[in-house]
Amino acid sequence: MSLLTDLNAQLAAGRELTPAEVELAAAALADAAGSEDEKGAFLSALAQRGETPAEVAAFAQAFRRRAINPGVEAWSDRAIDIVGTGGDHAGGFNVSSVVVLVLASAGVTVMKHGNRGITSKCGSADLLAALGVNLEAPPEKLRRALDQLGYVFFFAPAYHPTFRHIGPVRKALAARGQRTVFNILGPLINPGRPAHVLLGSFSAAWVPKLAAALDALGTPAGLAAHGVIDPTRGIDELTTATVNRVRGFGRRRDLDADWRAEDFGLRHSPFSDLTGGDLPANLAILESVLAGHGPAGLTDTIVLNAAVGLWLVGRVPDVRDGLVAAREILLGGGVRKKIAATREFYAS
């Protein structure tokens, strides 16, 4: 009996895997010579039993160890990642990518980790590449970007080479409607190891699990959030159009609440304000936002997320205190200047 088959039996019995067993499972999953049928059966069994926060944290540790180190430790303790799990199928605009630009313009170091659109028409990598980011930039270029631009984008495929041995299995399972632990690992395995994380979850039920996993990983401060659109739909964003289920971790672990736009003096907006599209559509939406005539709910959602980021890194004492500065950067030309600086930096 193979290792993964043996672990399947333990999962079927309802037992939680130990960190040592998770490490063995990760090694088997990352093995190029491993059986795809056995990998698929294991990932299905794990999802059907339900991953625990401790198992998710252990898988994250295992794949962090297998990631390429970009050598950005000098910036990590003050950096933040603004990231979502994806997989919500809500069709929202790339809020987190614009928040990156707002925060970097405010002097906050940002390390974003992401990929091209998989469950969406336009992923963070697609939008940022169109704004001038070189997805294939080597680590030494990214270290210079942290110095000169204040932010970097870690293109997930370039930093997690072992994932190519799991991709075909994930794709086959996804075709059958089966999610796996890898659908939620992306936000937890940023190779830069930023000290702060604002994480959007595809599911309200996963908010406390992801917060607990990031706590177990020793993340100094952060927030997991899910926006409830209606009883049947949600989004992996903190928005002004939704009731937002939020749970903190690290220094913010006492936070457990439902946030609404009105809690921060913002207006509740229709979810249609947040709708995105393909890359050309999202570039046009971004231009309208920067010009000051974008959908009010989208502008307010970007501002709210940026203010939360400022709060998480300790730049402001309260989320409300970050709203004015975030709005001024977004609408007052700061983001435009950052985009221009980005294009110039990666063109040189």
N, C-alpha and C positions, 0 to 999 in steps of 0.2 A: 504494500500500500504506500502511495506517495505521501509526502508531507502535506500537500494541500488537501488531498483526499482524507487524510487523518484529521486535519483541522476542520474539514466540513462536518465530520461526524460529531466533533465537539460543539460546533456551532448549532447543529441540529438538536443537540441536547440542551441548548440554551446557555452554554458556559461562555464566560467572557475570556478572551484571549489575554495571555500575559504579555508584557512588553517583549520578552524573549521570543515568544511565539509569533508576535507581530513582525519582529525583525526577520525571523526565518521565512515568514510568509512574503514579506517584501522582497527578500532575496530571490525567492522562487518566482514571484511575479515579474521581477526585473530580468530574469534569466532568458536570454535570447533563445536558448534551446528548450525551454519549458513548453509543456503541452498547452495549447490555447484552450482546449476543452476543459482541462483541469483548472486553468486560471479563471475561466468564465464561471465554472461551477462554484469555485471558492468565493468569487466576488458576489455572485448571486446569493449564495448561502449567507454571507455576511450581511448583505443588505436586507434580506428577508428576516433575519433574526433581529437586525437593528444594531448599527454601530454605536458603541458607548463613547462618551467623551474621552475616556482613558485610551481606548483603542484608536480613536482618531488622532489623539496626541502622539501615540506611539508610531502610527503610520507616518505622521508628519515628521517625527524625529528621524525615522528610517530613511525617508526620501530627502530630508534636508542633508543628511550625511552623504547621500549620493549625488547631490547637486554640485555644480561647478561654483566655486567660491570666487566672486568678483573682486574680493579684496577691498571692501568698503567699510571695514569695521570702524574706521575713524569717524564716520558720519552716523553710524547706526543708532547710537544711544540718543540722538535727538531727532531722528527721522520718523516719518509716518507713512503708512501705506493706506490708500483709499481704494477699496477693492470690493467686488461682489462675487458671489459664487456663480452667478449666471444660472441658467436653468429655470427661470421663472416664467418664460414665454410671455412676458407682459408687453414686449415691444417698446420699452422705454428708451429715451435718449441716453447718450453716454455721459451721464451726470458726473461720475467719478473722474473721468479724464479731464473735464473742465475744472473740477475742484482742485486737481493736482496743479493746474496752472495758476489758479487763484492763490493757493497756499504758497507755492514757490515764489510768486510775486510778492507775497507778504513776508518773505524771508524765512519760511519754514522749509526745512529739508524734506523732500518727498522721494520715496523709493516705491514706484509702482511696479507691480508684477502682474502680467496678464498675457493674453493671447489674442489671436484674431477671432472674429465672430464664429461661434460654434452653434449656440442655440439662439443667436441673434443675427440680424442682417449686417450689423456693424459692431465689431468688438473694439475694445480699448486700443489694441495694437493697430487696427485699421485707421481709426481716427487720428491717433498720435503720429502715425507714419505720414498721413496726409498733411499734418501740420509741421512736418520737417524732421521728426525723430527718425534716426537710422536704427532700425530694429536689429541690425547685424553688427552694431558698433562693438568693438572689443572692450574688455573691462577697463583698460587704461584710458580709453576715450570716455567711458562712463564716469570714471573717477574725476576726469577734468570737467565733465558736465556737472557733477555735484558741486565743484568749486565755482564754476562760471554761471551755470543756469539755476542751481539749487534743486534740481530734480533729475531723476533718471527713470527710464523704463526698462525693466528686465523682461525680455521676450522669453516666455516660459520654455518654448522648445529648445532655445539655445543654452539653457541652464539646467535642464533636466533630461539628459540624453537617455536615461534608462526608460523614460516613458514611451519611447518608440517601440519597446518590446511589449507594451501593454495596450497601445493604441488600437490595434486590430480587434482585440477582445472587447474593449470598451465600445468600439463602433458597432460590433455585432450585437452586444447586449442592448445598446441604445436603440437599435433598430427594432428590438422586441419590447421597447418601453421600459427597460430595466436600468435604473441609475446604479452607480457604484460609489464606493468611498472616494474614488478619484474625482467625482463631481464636486466634492467639498474640500479636497486637499489643496487645491490651487492657492487660495488665500492664506493658507497656513505655512506654505513652503517658499515664501519670498527669499531668494538667495542672499539678499542684503540684510536680513534679520532686523528690520526696523523696530524700534522700541515701542512704537505706537501704531495701532491699527483701527481704522474705522471700516467695519466689515458688514456688507449687506448680505443677508441670507435669503435663499430662495423660498424658505418655509419658516413660518412662525415657530413651529415645533422645534426647528433646529437652532433658533436663537440661543436658548440656554445651553444647548450642547456645544455649539461653536464657542461661546463665551467660556465655558468650562474647559474646553480643549486648549484654547489660547492661554487661559490661566495656568493649566498644567504645563504648558510649554514655557512658562515664565515670562510671558509678555508683560512689560512694565505697566502699560495702560492702554485701554481701548474700549470699544463699544461694538456690539453686534446688534443689528437692526433688521427688521422686516416690515415693509409697508403693506398693510391689509387694504386691498382695493375694494373687495366685497367678500361675502362669505365663501366664495369659490375661487378667488384669485388674489394673488399678492405679487410683490415686486421686491427684488433684492436691493432696495434703496430706502433711505430715510427721505420722506417727501412731504410736501405741504398738501398733497392730495389724499393722503392715507392716514389711518390710525397706525402709529408706528410702535411695534413691540420692540423694546430695547432692553438690553442687559449688558452691564459693564463687566470688565475684568481688570486684573492688576489693581492699580490704585483706584479704579472706578468700579470695583466689584460690588459695592453696595448699591449700585444703581440697578433697579428692576422696575420698569415703568411702561406705561403707554403714553407716547408723546403725540401731540397734535400741533398743527401750525399755530393755532391760537395761543398755545402755551408760551410762544416766543414773540407774540405780537404780530404774527404774520397771518395773512388771510388763507382760509381753506380754498383750495383750487380744484377744478375738475381734473380728473386723471388725463383727459385728452390734451391738457397743456404739456404733459410729459412725454407724449408719444414721439418716438423716433422713427427712423427708416433706414435706408441703405446709406452708404457713405456719402454720396452727393447730397442726399436729403439732410443728413446730419450736419454736413458742412454749411449748408444754407441756413439751418436752424441756429447753428453757432453764430454765424454772421449776424443774424437778426437779433440774437441775445446781446452780442457785443455792441451792436448799434443802438441798443436801448428800446427796441420794439419787438422783442421776442415774447413768447407766451409768459404772462406774469407768473404763473405757477412754476414754470421751469426756472425762471430767473430766481424766484424765491427759494426753490429747492436747492439750486447751486449755492446760493448765499447761506442757507441753513447748514448744509453739509460742510462748507468751508468754515463757518463759525464753530461748528462742533469740532472740526479739526484743530482750530486755534485753541479751543478749550482743552482738548485732550493733551496737547503738547505743552500746556501751561502758559500759553501766551496771553490768555484772558481768563479772569476768574469765573466767568459764567458764559454760557452759550450766547445769551442776549448781548453781552458786551462785545462779541465778535461780529455781529451782523452788519453794523455800519461800515466797518473797515472792509469786510468781504464784499459788500455791495459796491463800494467805491472802487475797489480794484477791478471788479468784474466789468463795471459800466464806465469807469473813468479812464480806461486806456491801459491799465496795468497788464491785463491778459494779452491784449494786442501786442504790447511791447515784448512780452515773454515769448509769444509765438514768433515774432520777428527775430528775436535773439536766438531762438531754437533753430530756425532755418539757417541763420548765419553760422552758428556753431557747427552744425552737422555738415554744412557745405564746405567747410574749410578743412 
